[in-house]
Amino acid sequence: MKAMKEPSSKFIKVRCPKCKNEQIVFGKITSQVICLVCGKKIAEPTGGKAKIKARILEVLE
């Protein structure tokens, strides 16, 4: 029996630099993520790990 493989990406809790809203985003995204409160872009895709444009507060397991 094969062991299950660990996921290569995690969820990340970030804080918007403009309005201080806290939001959870996935570490690998395929489209840009905007703040749900003010609309500022907080993450953009790079073809792999996301480029985070906000303060990272915590990496969730």
PDB file of N, CA, C and O in Angstrom:
ATOM      1  N   MET A   1       0.843  -1.183   0.000  1.00  0.00           N
ATOM      2  CA  MET A   1       0.000   0.000   0.000  1.00  0.00           C
ATOM      3  C   MET A   1       0.891   1.251   0.000  1.00  0.00           C
ATOM      4  O   MET A   1       1.833   1.342   0.787  1.00  0.00           O
ATOM      5  N   LYS A   2       0.595   2.202  -0.872  1.00  0.00           N
ATOM      6  CA  LYS A   2       1.384   3.437  -0.962  1.00  0.00           C
ATOM      7  C   LYS A   2       0.896   4.448   0.062  1.00  0.00           C
ATOM      8  O   LYS A   2      -0.300   4.545   0.337  1.00  0.00           O
ATOM      9  N   ALA A   3       1.836   5.197   0.623  1.00  0.00           N
ATOM     10  CA  ALA A   3       1.486   6.277   1.559  1.00  0.00           C
ATOM     11  C   ALA A   3       0.955   7.462   0.768  1.00  0.00           C
ATOM     12  O   ALA A   3       1.361   7.700  -0.369  1.00  0.00           O
ATOM     13  N   MET A   4       0.042   8.200   1.386  1.00  0.00           N
ATOM     14  CA  MET A   4      -0.493   9.391   0.718  1.00  0.00           C
ATOM     15  C   MET A   4       0.566  10.477   0.673  1.00  0.00           C
ATOM     16  O   MET A   4       1.304  10.681   1.637  1.00  0.00           O
ATOM     17  N   LYS A   5       0.632  11.159  -0.432  1.00  0.00           N
ATOM     18  CA  LYS A   5       1.611  12.227  -0.637  1.00  0.00           C
ATOM     19  C   LYS A   5       1.125  13.512   0.037  1.00  0.00           C
ATOM     20  O   LYS A   5      -0.054  13.856  -0.043  1.00  0.00           O
ATOM     21  N   GLU A   6       2.032  14.205   0.690  1.00  0.00           N
ATOM     22  CA  GLU A   6       1.706  15.491   1.312  1.00  0.00           C
ATOM     23  C   GLU A   6       1.430  16.528   0.229  1.00  0.00           C
ATOM     24  O   GLU A   6       2.118  16.538  -0.792  1.00  0.00           O
ATOM     25  N   PRO A   7       0.442  17.402   0.424  1.00  0.00           N
ATOM     26  CA  PRO A   7       0.211  18.458  -0.569  1.00  0.00           C
ATOM     27  C   PRO A   7       1.395  19.409  -0.626  1.00  0.00           C
ATOM     28  O   PRO A   7       2.039  19.677   0.389  1.00  0.00           O
ATOM     29  N   SER A   8       1.677  19.920  -1.825  1.00  0.00           N
ATOM     30  CA  SER A   8       2.843  20.795  -1.994  1.00  0.00           C
ATOM     31  C   SER A   8       2.530  22.256  -1.717  1.00  0.00           C
ATOM     32  O   SER A   8       3.424  23.100  -1.787  1.00  0.00           O
ATOM     33  N   SER A   9       1.286  22.568  -1.405  1.00  0.00           N
ATOM     34  CA  SER A   9       0.906  23.947  -1.127  1.00  0.00           C
ATOM     35  C   SER A   9      -0.001  24.001   0.089  1.00  0.00           C
ATOM     36  O   SER A   9      -0.676  23.028   0.424  1.00  0.00           O
ATOM     37  N   LYS A  10      -0.005  25.136   0.734  1.00  0.00           N
ATOM     38  CA  LYS A  10      -0.787  25.329   1.957  1.00  0.00           C
ATOM     39  C   LYS A  10      -1.693  26.536   1.793  1.00  0.00           C
ATOM     40  O   LYS A  10      -1.572  27.297   0.833  1.00  0.00           O
ATOM     41  N   PHE A  11      -2.600  26.698   2.742  1.00  0.00           N
ATOM     42  CA  PHE A  11      -3.412  27.905   2.812  1.00  0.00           C
ATOM     43  C   PHE A  11      -2.637  28.934   3.635  1.00  0.00           C
ATOM     44  O   PHE A  11      -1.937  28.579   4.583  1.00  0.00           O
ATOM     45  N   ILE A  12      -2.767  30.203   3.268  1.00  0.00           N
ATOM     46  CA  ILE A  12      -2.008  31.272   3.914  1.00  0.00           C
ATOM     47  C   ILE A  12      -2.970  32.352   4.388  1.00  0.00           C
ATOM     48  O   ILE A  12      -3.823  32.816   3.632  1.00  0.00           O
ATOM     49  N   LYS A  13      -2.822  32.747   5.650  1.00  0.00           N
ATOM     50  CA  LYS A  13      -3.633  33.844   6.199  1.00  0.00           C
ATOM     51  C   LYS A  13      -2.845  35.136   5.988  1.00  0.00           C
ATOM     52  O   LYS A  13      -1.707  35.256   6.441  1.00  0.00           O
ATOM     53  N   VAL A  14      -3.456  36.101   5.298  1.00  0.00           N
ATOM     54  CA  VAL A  14      -2.785  37.365   4.973  1.00  0.00           C
ATOM     55  C   VAL A  14      -3.606  38.550   5.468  1.00  0.00           C
ATOM     56  O   VAL A  14      -4.804  38.429   5.727  1.00  0.00           O
ATOM     57  N   ARG A  15      -2.942  39.696   5.594  1.00  0.00           N
ATOM     58  CA  ARG A  15      -3.616  40.938   5.983  1.00  0.00           C
ATOM     59  C   ARG A  15      -3.412  41.961   4.886  1.00  0.00           C
ATOM     60  O   ARG A  15      -2.282  42.234   4.481  1.00  0.00           O
ATOM     61  N   CYS A  16      -4.502  42.524   4.409  1.00  0.00           N
ATOM     62  CA  CYS A  16      -4.462  43.541   3.357  1.00  0.00           C
ATOM     63  C   CYS A  16      -3.685  44.767   3.848  1.00  0.00           C
ATOM     64  O   CYS A  16      -3.946  45.260   4.946  1.00  0.00           O
ATOM     65  N   PRO A  17      -2.731  45.265   3.046  1.00  0.00           N
ATOM     66  CA  PRO A  17      -1.958  46.441   3.472  1.00  0.00           C
ATOM     67  C   PRO A  17      -2.772  47.732   3.469  1.00  0.00           C
ATOM     68  O   PRO A  17      -2.392  48.701   4.127  1.00  0.00           O
ATOM     69  N   LYS A  18      -3.880  47.757   2.742  1.00  0.00           N
ATOM     70  CA  LYS A  18      -4.681  48.980   2.637  1.00  0.00           C
ATOM     71  C   LYS A  18      -5.712  49.090   3.760  1.00  0.00           C
ATOM     72  O   LYS A  18      -5.783  50.116   4.437  1.00  0.00           O
ATOM     73  N   CYS A  19      -6.522  48.027   3.966  1.00  0.00           N
ATOM     74  CA  CYS A  19      -7.630  48.129   4.925  1.00  0.00           C
ATOM     75  C   CYS A  19      -7.474  47.221   6.146  1.00  0.00           C
ATOM     76  O   CYS A  19      -8.323  47.235   7.038  1.00  0.00           O
ATOM     77  N   LYS A  20      -6.400  46.433   6.195  1.00  0.00           N
ATOM     78  CA  LYS A  20      -6.088  45.541   7.327  1.00  0.00           C
ATOM     79  C   LYS A  20      -7.045  44.357   7.464  1.00  0.00           C
ATOM     80  O   LYS A  20      -7.059  43.689   8.498  1.00  0.00           O
ATOM     81  N   ASN A  21      -7.846  44.092   6.427  1.00  0.00           N
ATOM     82  CA  ASN A  21      -8.730  42.926   6.441  1.00  0.00           C
ATOM     83  C   ASN A  21      -7.882  41.651   6.384  1.00  0.00           C
ATOM     84  O   ASN A  21      -6.912  41.584   5.629  1.00  0.00           O
ATOM     85  N   GLU A  22      -8.246  40.645   7.179  1.00  0.00           N
ATOM     86  CA  GLU A  22      -7.550  39.360   7.156  1.00  0.00           C
ATOM     87  C   GLU A  22      -8.324  38.402   6.272  1.00  0.00           C
ATOM     88  O   GLU A  22      -9.551  38.330   6.337  1.00  0.00           O
ATOM     89  N   GLN A  23      -7.593  37.664   5.444  1.00  0.00           N
ATOM     90  CA  GLN A  23      -8.207  36.784   4.465  1.00  0.00           C
ATOM     91  C   GLN A  23      -7.324  35.553   4.295  1.00  0.00           C
ATOM     92  O   GLN A  23      -6.113  35.629   4.500  1.00  0.00           O
ATOM     93  N   ILE A  24      -7.911  34.427   3.925  1.00  0.00           N
ATOM     94  CA  ILE A  24      -7.161  33.198   3.696  1.00  0.00           C
ATOM     95  C   ILE A  24      -7.104  32.936   2.200  1.00  0.00           C
ATOM     96  O   ILE A  24      -8.133  32.939   1.525  1.00  0.00           O
ATOM     97  N   VAL A  25      -5.891  32.707   1.679  1.00  0.00           N
ATOM     98  CA  VAL A  25      -5.702  32.409   0.259  1.00  0.00           C
ATOM     99  C   VAL A  25      -4.917  31.106   0.130  1.00  0.00           C
ATOM    100  O   VAL A  25      -4.227  30.694   1.062  1.00  0.00           O
ATOM    101  N   PHE A  26      -5.027  30.465  -1.024  1.00  0.00           N
ATOM    102  CA  PHE A  26      -4.293  29.233  -1.298  1.00  0.00           C
ATOM    103  C   PHE A  26      -2.902  29.609  -1.795  1.00  0.00           C
ATOM    104  O   PHE A  26      -2.736  30.632  -2.459  1.00  0.00           O
ATOM    105  N   GLY A  27      -1.922  28.803  -1.482  1.00  0.00           N
ATOM    106  CA  GLY A  27      -0.541  29.088  -1.854  1.00  0.00           C
ATOM    107  C   GLY A  27      -0.264  29.025  -3.339  1.00  0.00           C
ATOM    108  O   GLY A  27       0.654  29.688  -3.822  1.00  0.00           O
ATOM    109  N   LYS A  28      -1.045  28.236  -4.082  1.00  0.00           N
ATOM    110  CA  LYS A  28      -0.897  28.151  -5.538  1.00  0.00           C
ATOM    111  C   LYS A  28      -2.241  28.536  -6.148  1.00  0.00           C
ATOM    112  O   LYS A  28      -3.225  27.807  -6.026  1.00  0.00           O
ATOM    113  N   ILE A  29      -2.264  29.687  -6.801  1.00  0.00           N
ATOM    114  CA  ILE A  29      -3.513  30.184  -7.378  1.00  0.00           C
ATOM    115  C   ILE A  29      -3.379  30.285  -8.898  1.00  0.00           C
ATOM    116  O   ILE A  29      -2.270  30.352  -9.427  1.00  0.00           O
ATOM    117  N   THR A  30      -4.504  30.294  -9.585  1.00  0.00           N
ATOM    118  CA  THR A  30      -4.495  30.410 -11.044  1.00  0.00           C
ATOM    119  C   THR A  30      -5.071  31.736 -11.529  1.00  0.00           C
ATOM    120  O   THR A  30      -5.003  32.047 -12.719  1.00  0.00           O
ATOM    121  N   SER A  31      -5.638  32.518 -10.613  1.00  0.00           N
ATOM    122  CA  SER A  31      -6.130  33.853 -10.971  1.00  0.00           C
ATOM    123  C   SER A  31      -5.851  34.789  -9.803  1.00  0.00           C
ATOM    124  O   SER A  31      -5.655  34.336  -8.675  1.00  0.00           O
ATOM    125  N   GLN A  32      -5.833  36.078 -10.065  1.00  0.00           N
ATOM    126  CA  GLN A  32      -5.501  37.037  -9.013  1.00  0.00           C
ATOM    127  C   GLN A  32      -6.534  37.022  -7.900  1.00  0.00           C
ATOM    128  O   GLN A  32      -7.708  36.735  -8.132  1.00  0.00           O
ATOM    129  N   VAL A  33      -6.089  37.333  -6.692  1.00  0.00           N
ATOM    130  CA  VAL A  33      -6.972  37.396  -5.528  1.00  0.00           C
ATOM    131  C   VAL A  33      -7.021  38.843  -5.077  1.00  0.00           C
ATOM    132  O   VAL A  33      -5.985  39.485  -4.904  1.00  0.00           O
ATOM    133  N   ILE A  34      -8.246  39.359  -4.885  1.00  0.00           N
ATOM    134  CA  ILE A  34      -8.407  40.726  -4.409  1.00  0.00           C
ATOM    135  C   ILE A  34      -9.003  40.712  -3.009  1.00  0.00           C
ATOM    136  O   ILE A  34      -9.677  39.758  -2.621  1.00  0.00           O
ATOM    137  N   CYS A  35      -8.751  41.770  -2.259  1.00  0.00           N
ATOM    138  CA  CYS A  35      -9.312  41.914  -0.918  1.00  0.00           C
ATOM    139  C   CYS A  35     -10.830  41.996  -1.028  1.00  0.00           C
ATOM    140  O   CYS A  35     -11.363  42.714  -1.874  1.00  0.00           O
ATOM    141  N   LEU A  36     -11.514  41.258  -0.171  1.00  0.00           N
ATOM    142  CA  LEU A  36     -12.972  41.232  -0.203  1.00  0.00           C
ATOM    143  C   LEU A  36     -13.597  42.530   0.314  1.00  0.00           C
ATOM    144  O   LEU A  36     -14.775  42.791   0.069  1.00  0.00           O
ATOM    145  N   VAL A  37     -12.810  43.346   1.031  1.00  0.00           N
ATOM    146  CA  VAL A  37     -13.333  44.591   1.593  1.00  0.00           C
ATOM    147  C   VAL A  37     -13.057  45.788   0.679  1.00  0.00           C
ATOM    148  O   VAL A  37     -13.980  46.513   0.309  1.00  0.00           O
ATOM    149  N   CYS A  38     -11.788  45.995   0.316  1.00  0.00           N
ATOM    150  CA  CYS A  38     -11.434  47.208  -0.424  1.00  0.00           C
ATOM    151  C   CYS A  38     -11.113  46.982  -1.901  1.00  0.00           C
ATOM    152  O   CYS A  38     -11.036  47.948  -2.662  1.00  0.00           O
ATOM    153  N   GLY A  39     -10.924  45.734  -2.323  1.00  0.00           N
ATOM    154  CA  GLY A  39     -10.663  45.450  -3.731  1.00  0.00           C
ATOM    155  C   GLY A  39      -9.218  45.519  -4.164  1.00  0.00           C
ATOM    156  O   GLY A  39      -8.935  45.369  -5.352  1.00  0.00           O
ATOM    157  N   LYS A  40      -8.276  45.744  -3.236  1.00  0.00           N
ATOM    158  CA  LYS A  40      -6.847  45.796  -3.589  1.00  0.00           C
ATOM    159  C   LYS A  40      -6.351  44.395  -3.929  1.00  0.00           C
ATOM    160  O   LYS A  40      -6.751  43.422  -3.291  1.00  0.00           O
ATOM    161  N   LYS A  41      -5.470  44.287  -4.945  1.00  0.00           N
ATOM    162  CA  LYS A  41      -4.904  42.997  -5.327  1.00  0.00           C
ATOM    163  C   LYS A  41      -3.951  42.526  -4.222  1.00  0.00           C
ATOM    164  O   LYS A  41      -3.008  43.239  -3.879  1.00  0.00           O
ATOM    165  N   ILE A  42      -4.188  41.331  -3.662  1.00  0.00           N
ATOM    166  CA  ILE A  42      -3.326  40.842  -2.581  1.00  0.00           C
ATOM    167  C   ILE A  42      -2.508  39.616  -2.974  1.00  0.00           C
ATOM    168  O   ILE A  42      -1.583  39.240  -2.254  1.00  0.00           O
ATOM    169  N   ALA A  43      -2.833  38.985  -4.108  1.00  0.00           N
ATOM    170  CA  ALA A  43      -2.032  37.855  -4.591  1.00  0.00           C
ATOM    171  C   ALA A  43      -2.228  37.704  -6.086  1.00  0.00           C
ATOM    172  O   ALA A  43      -3.314  37.942  -6.613  1.00  0.00           O
ATOM    173  N   GLU A  44      -1.146  37.299  -6.772  1.00  0.00           N
ATOM    174  CA  GLU A  44      -1.252  37.080  -8.211  1.00  0.00           C
ATOM    175  C   GLU A  44      -0.550  35.778  -8.576  1.00  0.00           C
ATOM    176  O   GLU A  44       0.427  35.395  -7.931  1.00  0.00           O
ATOM    177  N   PRO A  45      -1.045  35.093  -9.612  1.00  0.00           N
ATOM    178  CA  PRO A  45      -0.459  33.810  -9.999  1.00  0.00           C
ATOM    179  C   PRO A  45       0.888  33.994 -10.700  1.00  0.00           C
ATOM    180  O   PRO A  45       1.132  35.015 -11.344  1.00  0.00           O
ATOM    181  N   THR A  46       1.759  32.988 -10.563  1.00  0.00           N
ATOM    182  CA  THR A  46       3.060  33.032 -11.223  1.00  0.00           C
ATOM    183  C   THR A  46       3.333  31.760 -12.006  1.00  0.00           C
ATOM    184  O   THR A  46       4.409  31.613 -12.586  1.00  0.00           O
ATOM    185  N   GLY A  47       2.381  30.843 -12.033  1.00  0.00           N
ATOM    186  CA  GLY A  47       2.595  29.555 -12.681  1.00  0.00           C
ATOM    187  C   GLY A  47       3.022  28.493 -11.667  1.00  0.00           C
ATOM    188  O   GLY A  47       3.161  27.317 -12.006  1.00  0.00           O
ATOM    189  N   GLY A  48       3.223  28.911 -10.449  1.00  0.00           N
ATOM    190  CA  GLY A  48       3.599  28.015  -9.348  1.00  0.00           C
ATOM    191  C   GLY A  48       3.046  28.613  -8.075  1.00  0.00           C
ATOM    192  O   GLY A  48       1.839  28.812  -7.940  1.00  0.00           O
ATOM    193  N   LYS A  49       3.937  28.898  -7.142  1.00  0.00           N
ATOM    194  CA  LYS A  49       3.493  29.532  -5.901  1.00  0.00           C
ATOM    195  C   LYS A  49       3.035  30.964  -6.181  1.00  0.00           C
ATOM    196  O   LYS A  49       3.601  31.656  -7.028  1.00  0.00           O
ATOM    197  N   ALA A  50       2.008  31.393  -5.462  1.00  0.00           N
ATOM    198  CA  ALA A  50       1.451  32.734  -5.658  1.00  0.00           C
ATOM    199  C   ALA A  50       2.427  33.806  -5.188  1.00  0.00           C
ATOM    200  O   ALA A  50       3.192  33.595  -4.246  1.00  0.00           O
ATOM    201  N   LYS A  51       2.393  34.960  -5.855  1.00  0.00           N
ATOM    202  CA  LYS A  51       3.150  36.128  -5.402  1.00  0.00           C
ATOM    203  C   LYS A  51       2.223  36.894  -4.469  1.00  0.00           C
ATOM    204  O   LYS A  51       1.242  37.493  -4.912  1.00  0.00           O
ATOM    205  N   ILE A  52       2.537  36.873  -3.174  1.00  0.00           N
ATOM    206  CA  ILE A  52       1.691  37.503  -2.164  1.00  0.00           C
ATOM    207  C   ILE A  52       2.079  38.968  -2.033  1.00  0.00           C
ATOM    208  O   ILE A  52       3.253  39.282  -1.835  1.00  0.00           O
ATOM    209  N   LYS A  53       1.102  39.870  -2.140  1.00  0.00           N
ATOM    210  CA  LYS A  53       1.348  41.315  -2.046  1.00  0.00           C
ATOM    211  C   LYS A  53       0.747  41.878  -0.769  1.00  0.00           C
ATOM    212  O   LYS A  53       0.421  43.064  -0.701  1.00  0.00           O
ATOM    213  N   ALA A  54       0.599  41.033   0.240  1.00  0.00           N
ATOM    214  CA  ALA A  54       0.036  41.422   1.527  1.00  0.00           C
ATOM    215  C   ALA A  54       0.922  40.820   2.618  1.00  0.00           C
ATOM    216  O   ALA A  54       1.794  40.000   2.332  1.00  0.00           O
ATOM    217  N   ARG A  55       0.698  41.223   3.849  1.00  0.00           N
ATOM    218  CA  ARG A  55       1.478  40.688   4.966  1.00  0.00           C
ATOM    219  C   ARG A  55       1.003  39.275   5.290  1.00  0.00           C
ATOM    220  O   ARG A  55      -0.185  39.048   5.516  1.00  0.00           O
ATOM    221  N   ILE A  56       1.942  38.327   5.312  1.00  0.00           N
ATOM    222  CA  ILE A  56       1.608  36.944   5.681  1.00  0.00           C
ATOM    223  C   ILE A  56       1.573  36.846   7.190  1.00  0.00           C
ATOM    224  O   ILE A  56       2.560  37.140   7.864  1.00  0.00           O
ATOM    225  N   LEU A  57       0.431  36.432   7.720  1.00  0.00           N
ATOM    226  CA  LEU A  57       0.261  36.312   9.164  1.00  0.00           C
ATOM    227  C   LEU A  57       0.545  34.895   9.653  1.00  0.00           C
ATOM    228  O   LEU A  57       1.113  34.704  10.728  1.00  0.00           O
ATOM    229  N   GLU A  58       0.144  33.896   8.852  1.00  0.00           N
ATOM    230  CA  GLU A  58       0.234  32.522   9.295  1.00  0.00           C
ATOM    231  C   GLU A  58       0.114  31.576   8.097  1.00  0.00           C
ATOM    232  O   GLU A  58      -0.630  31.845   7.154  1.00  0.00           O
ATOM    233  N   VAL A  59       0.850  30.478   8.149  1.00  0.00           N
ATOM    234  CA  VAL A  59       0.699  29.404   7.169  1.00  0.00           C
ATOM    235  C   VAL A  59      -0.084  28.310   7.851  1.00  0.00           C
ATOM    236  O   VAL A  59       0.354  27.763   8.863  1.00  0.00           O
ATOM    237  N   LEU A  60      -1.245  27.985   7.300  1.00  0.00           N
ATOM    238  CA  LEU A  60      -2.139  27.012   7.915  1.00  0.00           C
ATOM    239  C   LEU A  60      -1.827  25.608   7.435  1.00  0.00           C
ATOM    240  O   LEU A  60      -1.531  25.395   6.259  1.00  0.00           O
ATOM    241  N   GLU A  61      -1.892  24.666   8.334  1.00  0.00           N
ATOM    242  CA  GLU A  61      -1.619  23.250   7.994  1.00  0.00           C
ATOM    243  C   GLU A  61      -2.814  22.598   7.394  1.00  0.00           C
ATOM    244  O   GLU A  61      -2.765  21.417   7.050  1.00  0.00           O
TER     245      GLU A  61
END
